[in-house]
């Protein structure tokens, strides 16, 4: 199981939610205060590395998670 801390944006508002991104058991779960989402991880996409810019995890429902640490998203299977 992989767990990352990130900021979640729902794709409709510019409000960031602090969340944990949990990958395990064939599911991708985004959990935080007022956020509890479950996705098929094959439908999510990790943005490529661009210098020191935040890395984004794009979710199938139109939302996304941002993380300042470029190395952690590379560790996701």
C-alpha positions in Angstrom: 0.0 0.0 0.0 1.3 3.5 -0.9 0.2 6.6 0.9 1.0 10.2 -0.1 -0.1 13.5 1.4 -1.4 16.0 -1.3 -3.8 18.8 -2.0 -7.0 17.8 -3.7 -9.0 20.1 -6.0 -12.4 19.0 -7.2 -12.2 20.6 -10.6 -15.0 23.1 -10.0 -13.6 25.4 -7.3 -10.1 26.6 -6.5 -10.3 25.4 -2.9 -7.5 23.0 -1.8 -8.3 20.1 0.6 -5.5 18.4 2.4 -5.8 14.7 1.7 -4.1 11.3 1.8 -3.8 9.5 -1.5 -4.0 5.8 -0.8 -3.1 3.2 -3.5 -3.7 -0.4 -2.6 -6.0 -3.4 -3.1 -6.6 -2.4 -6.7 -8.1 1.0 -5.7 -7.0 4.6 -5.5 -8.6 6.3 -2.5 -8.6 10.1 -1.8 -9.4 10.7 1.9 -9.5 13.9 3.9 -11.8 16.2 5.7 -15.0 16.4 3.5 -13.3 14.2 0.9 -13.8 10.5 0.5 -13.4 9.3 -3.1 -12.6 5.9 -4.7 -11.2 5.4 -8.2 -9.9 2.7 -10.5 -6.1 3.6 -10.5 -5.8 2.7 -14.2 -8.0 5.7 -15.0 -5.8 8.2 -13.1 -2.8 9.9 -14.7 0.4 11.3 -13.1 1.7 14.4 -14.8 5.3 14.2 -16.1 8.1 15.9 -14.1 8.7 19.5 -15.1 11.7 21.0 -13.3 10.6 21.7 -9.7 6.9 22.4 -10.5 4.3 20.6 -8.4 3.4 17.1 -9.7 -0.3 16.5 -10.4 -2.4 13.4 -10.2 -5.3 13.8 -12.6 -8.4 11.9 -11.6 -11.1 10.5 -13.9 -13.9 12.6 -12.3 -12.2 15.9 -13.3 -10.5 16.6 -10.0 -6.8 16.5 -9.3 -4.2 16.2 -6.5 -1.1 18.3 -6.3 2.1 17.5 -4.5 5.3 19.6 -4.2 7.6 16.6 -3.8 8.5 15.4 -7.3 10.0 12.1 -6.2 7.0 10.6 -4.3 4.6 10.3 -7.4 7.4 8.4 -9.2 7.2 5.7 -6.4 3.5 4.9 -7.3 3.2 1.6 -9.1 
